[in-house]
Amino acid sequence: MTTTDLIIIGAGPGGYRAAEYAAKAGKKVVIAESAQVGGTCLNVGCIPTKTLARNAEVIDTIREASLFGLSGMEDGAALTSSLDYAKVMERKEAVLAQLRGGIETLLSSPSITLVRGEASFVAPHTVAIGDEEYTAPHIIIATGSRPRMLRLESCDESMVVSSDEMLSLTSLPRRLCIIGAGVIGMEFASIFSSFGCDVTVIEFLMECLPVLDSDIAKRLRKSLEKKGVTFVMQSAVKAVLPGAVEYERKGKTERVETDRVLMAVGRAPRLEELQLERAGITYSPKGIEVDEHLQTHVEGVYAIGDVNGRQMLAHAATMQGIHAVNHILGRPDQIDLSVMPSAVFTRPEAASVGLSEDACKEQSLNYVCRKVFHRANGKALAMNETEGMVKMMVDAETGRILGCHGYGAHVADMVQEVAALMCTHTTASQLADITHIHPTLGEMVQDLACET
């Protein structure tokens, strides 16, 4: 039996950052990882998809070459036929390897012990990793999530891949059907349509990206439709057959032919291997139950990131981990987990923080909504990035910023600025008084504030 100050189960963004933070505070940390360090984000999520998104952006930019005075480079068919997908994958793997190396170096600190293996609870404060047992007064569970899969009446499994598996394909499908128009589905639709695939997205709901303001979501969907993505909304997938997907829409069974099916219907907390019952930890299929400090019903045991099901975002896991360690240390902080920006890296990208206009209406709030458009911004025009809009919701009485949602070039950066200001309770009028560099896309944020 090995005794330490803190055990962390999972070396993803939440786990490894919590380990680093705790070690710097003088704690001895054991961190367990059964797979590659970096978790979902680094290995099968944020980083590989953003690497592919950059490849897609380069292709899209070349298609627009004539607008910048370069002729003879606009043939989309020629571009995609010349795409060396093996090299695309090779570049992705090089990026991942470099980042994994950085995390492994971080976890080689004298105060951190990285143990390779599956961890499971033996008792409330004891876990087994392989043949060894470890005990600590504090444990942080950070095991992340796995792809969720639909249960269908009939499914040809040879046709279906998860988002994890999609990132390891060695060749491009000519036709790709994506089930689900959430963040994962939309990002893959954008990327693989740029790569020349014939992409169809089937979604059960009325609109894509339900976490986004509906006005923004609709505009983004229309933008992807202009790129050639086909959307089939309000449709329920019934079967995956050899070479086709069957779905029901308005009471009628229809079919789309495809070479590959990407199941992108969300992710589920990774709980099964933990043996939580042995520790008396309360959980459900949605995740482990935690309080405002990310502590479970068992004192000293915390759950952060995807595994608690609150906010399935890498940066949420990171900040939750830091907050959990601060609670362990008895160190107060000003981390506001209710202000959680997020982004969708389609092209154009989308981002949001706080309440959407839909939510403001549902809550009968007295608010003001203002919009600014990329086409009115000088830098956007110079970049030929005129497709986009950002909107801000402001409390009509106090001037407090309630939320900001948008799509278009660099909206993630704009929303991040608003998120920072929301955390410091900056009002719209105070934002209007902050000088912004000209010419930048960020000026749009100040324009929003000046309009309210």
N, C-alpha and C positions, 0 to 999 in steps of 0.2 A: 504493500500500500504506500503510495506516494502522497504526501501532504503538500499543498501549495496554497497561495492566497486566493487565486482566482482560476477557475476552469472555464474556458470558452469552447463551445462545440460549434465548429464551422469557421473556416478561414476565408469567408467572403468579405465584402466591403464593411459590413457591420462588425464581424468578428476580428479581422486583422487590425482594423483601426482602433477598436476597443482594447485589443491587446497592447498595441503600441502606446496608447494613452495611459492605460493602467501601469505599464512598465515604467513610463516616465514619471509616474507618481509614486514609484517605489514598490509596486506590487510584483510578486513573483507569479508568473502566468504560465499555465499549461493550455495550449490551444490544439484541439483535435481536428483533423481534416481527413476525410476518407477518399477524396478525389484531388483534383488540381487546386492549388491555392488561388484565390481570387473569386471563387464562387460563380454563381449564375452570371453576374454582370460581366466579369472578365472573360469567361470561357464560352458561354453560350447565350449571351445577352447583349448588354449595352455596347461593349467594345467591338466584338466582331460585326455586329450589325452596322455600327457607325463606320467601321472600316469599309464595308461594302457600300454604304451610303456615299462615301467619298468617291469610290469608283464610279458610282452612278452619276454623281454630280459632275465629274469630269466628262463623262459621255454626253450628258445633257448640255454642258457648256460648249463642247465641240460642235454639237448640232446647231448652236446659235452663232457659229464662227463668222458667218457672213455679215452679221450685225456689227461686228468689230473689224470689218475690213479684210477678213480672210475668206477667200473663196475656195470652192472645191472640196469642202470638208463637211458638208451638211447632210450627205447621204446616210440616213439612219440605218438602212439595211446593210450598207457597207461597213458602217461603224460596228454594229453588233456582230456581224459575221467575222470581223477581225479581232473580236474580244477573245483573249486567251484566258479562259476561266481558271485554268490550272495556275496561272500566275496571280490571278486575283486571290485565289485560296492561299497561295504561297505567301503573298504579302500579308494577308490576314494572320496567318500562323506566326509570321515573324513579329508582328505587333504584339500578339498574345504572349509569345515567348519572352520578349523583352520586359513586358509588364509583370509577368509571373516571376521573372528573375528579381525584379525590384522588390516584390512582396516577400519573397523568400529571404532576401537580404535583410529586410526590415524585421522578419521573424527570427533572425539569427542572433538577435540581441541577447546578451547574457541573462537577462531577466525573463526571457520568453523561451519556452520549450515547445517546439512543434512536434506533435505526435501524429504519425500517419496511421489512420485506421478509423473504423466506425465506432462512435461512442454511443453508449446506452446507459440509462440510469440503473443503479443497483439499489440505491437508497436516496432520500431527499438531497443529500450533499455528497454523494459518491457516484462516480461513473466508471464503467469498464471500457477500456480501449484495447481491443485484442485480448491478450491474456493478463493485462495489467489493470489494477484498480487505482483510481486517483480520488482524493477527497479534498474539499475546500469549503470554507464558510460561504463563499459566493460562487455562483455558476451563472454564466450567460449562454442561453441557447440561441444559436444563430445559424440554423441549418438551411435556411432559404426555402426554395420552392422547386417544384417540378411541373412540366407542362400538363395541363388538364386535357383529357381526351373525351370526346362525345361517345356515348353508348348508342349505337345505331342498330336498326333492324337488320341491316346487312352491311358488311364492311370488308372489302378486299384490302387487307392490311398491307399488301405489297405496294399499293397505290399511295399509302398515307405516310407522311412524316410529321414529326413535331417540329417546333421551331429549333430545338437543339439539333435535330438531325438535318434540317434544311441547311444549316450553316456548315455542314460537312459534305454536301453533295459534290461529286467530282465533275458533274456536267450539268448544263442548264436544260431544264425541260422546255420544249417548244410552247406547251400550253400548261399553265399553272392555275389551279383552282384553290383559293384560300377560303377556308371556313372561319368567319369571324372578322369583323371590322373594328376591332379594338386597336390598341397601340401596336401590338405585335403584327397583326394582320395588315394594318395600314402601312407600317414601315416596310414590310416585305413586298407589299403590292407596289409601292413606289420604287423600291430598289430593282426588283426583277422586271418591271415594265421598262425601266431604263436600259436594262440588259438585253431587251429585245423579246422577252417572253410575252405571250398572249395571256394576260392576267384577268381572271374573273374572281370577284369577291362576293361571297354569299353571307348575308347577315340577317339574324332573326329579328333584330330591332328595327325601328323606323329610320334611325339615323346612325351613322358611324360615331365612334368616340363619345360615348355618353358622358364621360367626365368633362368634356369640353362644352363651352357655350354652344347651343344648338346652331346659332347663326354662323359661328366660326366653323363648326363641324361640317355644315352643309357647304360652305364656300370651299373648304379644303377638299371635300369629296368631289365637287364640281371641277376643281383644279386638276385632280388626278384623272378624272374622266377625260379631260382635254388631252392628257398624256396617253390615253388609250386604255385605261383600266375600266373594266365593266363591273358595275355594282348591281347586285340583285338583293334588294332590301326587303324586309318583312317576309322572309322566307325561312322555312325550317328544313334542314337537311335530313333526309330520310335514309339514304343509302349511298355507300361508295362502291361502285361497280368497276369491273375492269374497263378502264378507258372513259369513265363517266361518273358524274355525281348527280343523284336524283334529289330533288327538293320539292317541297309543297309551297305554293304561293296562291293565295286567294282561293283555296280549296282545290286547286288543280296541281297535278304532279307534272313537273317539268324536269328537263335534264340538260346538263352542260358537259360537253366532251372535254377531256383533259388528259394530260400525260402524268401529272403528279398532283397530289392533294396535300396542302399544308393545313394541318389542324391548329388553328390559332384562336382557341376559345378561352384563353386565360391560363393562369397558373394556380396550383394548389400548394398549401404549406407542406413541407417535407417533415412528416411527423412519425411515420411508421417505425423507423429503426430505433427511436429514442426510448421506448419502454417507459413512457411517462407515468403509467399507472403505478409503477414501483416507487415513484417519488411523490405520488399524490397530487400531481399537477393537473389542473383542470384545463380541458381543451375540447374543441369540436372540429368538424371538418373544415371550418373557416379559419382555424388557427388556435394558438394557445392564448388563454385569457390572461390579460395583464392590466395593471392599474396605470395611473398617470406617470409613474416612474418606470414603467415597463417591467414591474415585478409581478411574478405569478402569485397564486394563492399560497405558495410555499415561500416563507421568508428567506431572503438571500438568493433566490433563484429567479432569473430574469429571462425574458424572451424578446428578441429584437429582430427587426427586418421582416421579410416575407413570412416567416414562421408564425408571427402573431396576426397576420392577415389584415393589419390596419392600413398600411400604405406600402404597396409592393413597388418600391423604388429604391435603387441602390443608395441614393443620398439620404433617404429616410432611414435606412438601416444604419448608416454611418452616424447620423445625429442621434438616433435612438441609443446606439451603443455608447456614445460619449455621455449622454444623459444618464444612462444606467450606471456607468462607472462613477460619475459624479455623485450619484445617490449612494453608491457603495462607500465612497470616500467621505460622505457627509459634506460635500462641496456644493454650494448653491451655484446655479447657472441661470442664464436668461434664454435658454433654448426654448423657442415656441414651436412645438411640433404641429400646431394647428395651422401655421403658415408654411405650406409645403408646395413649392413650385414644381411643375412637371413639364416635360416636353415630349413631343412626338417628332422624330427626325425623318419625316417624309421630305419630299421636295415639291413645294415649299414646306418648311417645318411649321409646327404649331406648338403653342405653349400656354400654360395657364397657372394662375395662383388665386386662391380665395374664391369667392362666390361668382358664379356665372350670372348673367342677367336672368336666366330661367329661374335660378335659385332665389334671386332677389324678389321676383314676382311671386313665387310659391310661398315665400315667407312674408309677403305683403309689406315689404320694407319701403320706406320713403327714400328713394335713391335717384341719382342722376346718372345716366349712361351717355358717354361720349365716344365717338369713333374717329379714328384717323386712318388714312389709306396710304399705302406705300407709293401709289402713283403720284401723290402730292409731295413726296419727299425728294429733295435734290440728289442725295446720295443714292437712293434706290433707283432713280432714273439713270444716273451715271453708271450704275452696276447692271442695268437692264433687269432689275428685280422689282417690277412694278406690281406683281400679283401679291396682294396681301392687305390685311387690315388688323388694327389693334383696337380693343375697346376696354374702357375702364368704368367700373361701377363705384360710385362715391355716395356716402351717406349725405342726404340733402341737408340735414341739420348740422351735423358736426364736421363735415368735410373729410371724415375718415375714409380711407381707401378700403373698399370692400372686396375688390377683386380686379383682376386684369387677365383677359383672354385674347389670343390673337393667332394669326397665321401669316406666314411670309418670311422673307429673309431676315435672319438674326432676331426673330421674336423671342427665342429662348433667352437671349441676353437682355432684351427689354423687360421681359417678365421677371428675370432675376433681380433687376434693379428695383422693380416695384415690390418684390418680395422682401428685399432688404429694408425698404422704407416702411412696409407694413409691420415688420418686426420692431421697428423703433417708433411706431404709431405716428409717423409723419402724415400730415394732412395733404390734401390735393393742393391747397394754396401754398403750403410750404414747398412742395415739389415744384410748383410753378416758378418759385423764386430761386431755384437751383440752376446755375448756368450750365448749359450743355454744349459740348464741342460741336462746332459747325464746320463742314457738313458731316453729319453722322445719321445713321438710322435711329440712334438713341434719342435724337431730338423729338421723335414722335411721342415719346413718353411725356416730355415736357409739354408738347402740344396738347396732349390729352388733358393734362392738369390745368392748362390755361383755359381750356374750353369749359371746364366744369364750374 
